Amino acid sequence: LGLMPLTFGVSIDFWDLSISTGGTQSAFWKSMAVALMFGLTFATMLTLVIVPVLYSLSVTVPERLFRRTKAAGPALMGGEPVVK
């Protein structure tokens, strides 16, 4: 939200207490602000969504595979499964 004025080309002058749009500097700052906004958005989504999902998958998938191979282990070895 702090980069929105830069993105839209709004310049706030705190000395004269005026707000203006456009200007020679706004073209330079606008491209930088857009790049920063998309970078921060991507990094936030990566941190809050993708990393926890991958971590969860790295924990649950081996557990499920281990349970399947443990249950089917005697049958895979050529022996009879043990029934209790």
Accessible surface in RSA format (square Angstrom, percent):
REM  Atomic radii and reference values for relative SASA: ProtOr
REM  Chains: A
REM  Algorithm: Lee & Richards
REM  Probe-radius: 1.40
REM  Slices: 20
REM RES _ NUM      All-atoms   Total-Side   Main-Chain    Non-polar    All polar
REM                ABS   REL    ABS   REL    ABS   REL    ABS   REL    ABS   REL
RES LEU A   1   191.51 106.7 143.02 102.3  48.49 121.9 143.39 100.7  48.11 129.5
RES GLY A   2    70.76  87.3   0.00   N/A  70.76  87.3  43.77 120.1  26.99  60.4
RES LEU A   3    37.61  20.9  37.34  26.7   0.27   0.7  37.34  26.2   0.27   0.7
RES MET A   4    71.72  37.1  71.59  47.4   0.13   0.3  70.51  59.9   1.21   1.6
RES PRO A   5    47.51  34.6  43.96  40.1   3.54  12.9  47.41  39.1   0.10   0.6
RES LEU A   6    59.73  33.3  57.65  41.2   2.08   5.2  58.93  41.4   0.80   2.2
RES THR A   7    18.71  13.3  18.26  18.5   0.44   1.1  18.26  24.5   0.44   0.7
RES PHE A   8   140.69  70.4 115.46  71.5  25.23  65.7 118.97  72.1  21.72  62.2
RES GLY A   9     9.39  11.6   0.00   N/A   9.39  11.6   9.07  24.9   0.33   0.7
RES VAL A  10    44.52  29.3  35.92  32.5   8.61  20.7  36.23  31.5   8.30  22.5
RES SER A  11    56.00  47.3  50.15  66.9   5.85  13.5  24.72  52.6  31.27  43.8
RES ILE A  12    79.07  45.0  56.31  42.0  22.76  54.9  56.31  40.5  22.76  61.8
RES ASP A  13    50.79  35.6  46.46  46.2   4.33  10.2  21.09  49.6  29.70  29.6
RES PHE A  14   157.39  78.7 141.39  87.6  16.00  41.6 141.73  85.9  15.66  44.8
RES TRP A  15   235.72  94.6 208.06 100.7  27.66  64.9 179.02  95.5  56.69  92.0
RES ASP A  16   108.24  75.8  81.79  81.4  26.45  62.6  22.64  53.3  85.60  85.4
RES LEU A  17   153.40  85.4 120.98  86.6  32.42  81.5 126.89  89.1  26.51  71.3
RES SER A  18    53.09  44.9  46.47  62.0   6.62  15.2  39.53  84.2  13.56  19.0
RES ILE A  19   125.09  71.2  93.69  69.8  31.40  75.7  93.69  67.5  31.40  85.2
RES SER A  20    62.50  52.8  56.40  75.3   6.10  14.1  43.92  93.5  18.58  26.0
RES THR A  21   105.17  74.8  79.79  80.9  25.39  60.5  47.64  64.0  57.54  87.0
RES GLY A  22    38.92  48.0   0.00   N/A  38.92  48.0  29.09  79.8   9.83  22.0
RES GLY A  23    60.60  74.7   0.00   N/A  60.60  74.7  37.26 102.2  23.34  52.3
RES THR A  24   133.02  94.6 105.00 106.5  28.02  66.8  92.15 123.8  40.87  61.8
RES GLN A  25   118.00  66.0 115.24  84.2   2.76   6.6  45.91  97.7  72.09  54.7
RES SER A  26    24.33  20.6  17.91  23.9   6.42  14.8  11.69  24.9  12.64  17.7
RES ALA A  27    76.48  70.3  59.72  92.2  16.75  38.1  67.08  94.5   9.40  24.9
RES PHE A  28   126.86  63.5 118.95  73.7   7.91  20.6 125.54  76.1   1.32   3.8
RES TRP A  29    97.05  38.9  97.05  47.0   0.00   0.0  86.77  46.3  10.28  16.7
RES LYS A  30   101.48  49.5 101.48  62.3   0.00   0.0  45.67  41.1  55.82  59.5
RES SER A  31    73.12  61.8  60.47  80.7  12.66  29.2  50.93 108.5  22.19  31.1
RES MET A  32    69.98  36.2  63.97  42.3   6.02  14.3  43.40  36.9  26.58  35.2
RES ALA A  33     0.00   0.0   0.00   0.0   0.00   0.0   0.00   0.0   0.00   0.0
RES VAL A  34    49.22  32.4  48.58  44.0   0.65   1.6  49.22  42.8   0.00   0.0
RES ALA A  35    67.67  62.2  50.50  77.9  17.16  39.0  59.20  83.4   8.46  22.4
RES LEU A  36    82.67  46.0  80.24  57.4   2.43   6.1  82.36  57.8   0.31   0.8
RES MET A  37    56.20  29.1  52.78  34.9   3.43   8.2  54.87  46.7   1.33   1.8
RES PHE A  38   145.55  72.8 141.92  87.9   3.64   9.5 142.37  86.3   3.18   9.1
RES GLY A  39    39.80  49.1   0.00   N/A  39.80  49.1  34.80  95.5   5.00  11.2
RES LEU A  40   108.83  60.6 107.23  76.7   1.60   4.0 107.76  75.7   1.07   2.9
RES THR A  41    77.30  55.0  72.00  73.0   5.29  12.6  52.86  71.0  24.43  36.9
RES PHE A  42   132.63  66.4 128.14  79.4   4.49  11.7 132.31  80.2   0.32   0.9
RES ALA A  43    46.28  42.6  45.07  69.6   1.21   2.8  46.08  64.9   0.20   0.5
RES THR A  44    60.96  43.4  56.00  56.8   4.96  11.8  36.66  49.2  24.30  36.7
RES MET A  45    98.39  51.0  98.39  65.1   0.00   0.0  79.27  67.4  19.12  25.3
RES LEU A  46    69.92  38.9  69.78  49.9   0.14   0.3  69.92  49.1   0.00   0.0
RES THR A  47    85.47  60.8  78.33  79.4   7.14  17.0  57.01  76.6  28.46  43.0
RES LEU A  48   121.59  67.7 102.96  73.7  18.63  46.8 103.11  72.4  18.48  49.7
RES VAL A  49    76.22  50.2  72.87  66.0   3.35   8.1  76.00  66.0   0.21   0.6
RES ILE A  50    76.01  43.3  74.53  55.5   1.48   3.6  76.01  54.7   0.00   0.0
RES VAL A  51    82.26  54.1  80.77  73.1   1.49   3.6  81.54  70.9   0.71   1.9
RES PRO A  52    63.54  46.3  54.77  49.9   8.78  31.9  60.62  50.0   2.93  18.2
RES VAL A  53    80.09  52.7  77.50  70.2   2.60   6.3  79.99  69.5   0.10   0.3
RES LEU A  54   105.85  59.0 101.83  72.9   4.02  10.1 102.20  71.8   3.65   9.8
RES TYR A  55   152.55  71.2 147.81  84.1   4.75  12.3 109.33  82.2  43.23  53.3
RES SER A  56    55.41  46.8  51.33  68.5   4.07   9.4  28.52  60.7  26.89  37.7
RES LEU A  57    90.62  50.5  89.47  64.0   1.15   2.9  89.84  63.1   0.78   2.1
RES SER A  58    68.58  58.0  47.08  62.8  21.50  49.5  48.33 102.9  20.26  28.4
RES VAL A  59    63.61  41.9  57.32  51.9   6.30  15.2  61.57  53.5   2.04   5.5
RES THR A  60    47.94  34.1  47.64  48.3   0.30   0.7  41.50  55.7   6.44   9.7
RES VAL A  61    68.11  44.8  67.57  61.2   0.54   1.3  68.11  59.2   0.00   0.0
RES PRO A  62    71.54  52.1  65.70  59.9   5.84  21.2  68.64  56.7   2.90  18.0
RES GLU A  63    91.78  52.7  86.84  65.7   4.94  11.8  36.57  70.7  55.21  45.1
RES ARG A  64   145.88  61.2 144.02  73.4   1.85   4.4  31.06  42.4 114.82  69.6
RES LEU A  65    97.89  54.5  97.66  69.9   0.22   0.6  97.85  68.7   0.04   0.1
RES PHE A  66   131.21  65.6 127.30  78.8   3.92  10.2 130.82  79.3   0.39   1.1
RES ARG A  67   150.05  63.0 144.95  73.9   5.11  12.2  67.49  92.2  82.56  50.0
RES ARG A  68   168.26  70.6 161.49  82.3   6.77  16.1  58.79  80.4 109.47  66.3
RES THR A  69    78.26  55.7  72.67  73.7   5.59  13.3  64.14  86.2  14.12  21.3
RES LYS A  70   146.27  71.4 125.60  77.1  20.67  49.2  81.96  73.8  64.31  68.5
RES ALA A  71    83.54  76.8  51.49  79.5  32.06  72.9  62.61  88.2  20.93  55.4
RES ALA A  72    41.13  37.8  36.78  56.8   4.35   9.9  41.13  57.9   0.00   0.0
RES GLY A  73    19.57  24.1   0.00   N/A  19.57  24.1  19.47  53.4   0.10   0.2
RES PRO A  74    49.50  36.1  42.84  39.0   6.67  24.2  49.16  40.6   0.34   2.1
RES ALA A  75    58.19  53.5  38.00  58.6  20.19  45.9  39.35  55.4  18.84  49.9
RES LEU A  76   135.27  75.3 103.61  74.1  31.66  79.6 106.10  74.5  29.17  78.5
RES MET A  77   171.30  88.7 136.62  90.4  34.68  82.6 112.19  95.4  59.11  78.3
RES GLY A  78    71.91  88.7   0.00   N/A  71.91  88.7  38.05 104.4  33.86  75.8
RES GLY A  79    40.40  49.8   0.00   N/A  40.40  49.8  32.61  89.5   7.79  17.4
RES GLU A  80   150.08  86.2 134.97 102.1  15.11  36.0  61.79 119.5  88.29  72.1
RES PRO A  81    71.05  51.8  60.55  55.2  10.50  38.2  60.55  50.0  10.50  65.3
RES VAL A  82   117.67  77.4  87.86  79.5  29.81  71.8  92.54  80.4  25.13  68.2
RES VAL A  83   134.39  88.4 102.55  92.8  31.84  76.7 105.59  91.7  28.81  78.1
RES LYS A  84   229.88 112.1 156.88  96.3  72.99 173.8 132.95 119.7  96.93 103.2
END  Absolute sums over single chains surface
CHAIN  1 A     7526.8       6325.2       1201.5       5639.3       1887.4
END  Absolute sums over all chains
TOTAL          7526.8       6325.2       1201.5       5639.3       1887.4
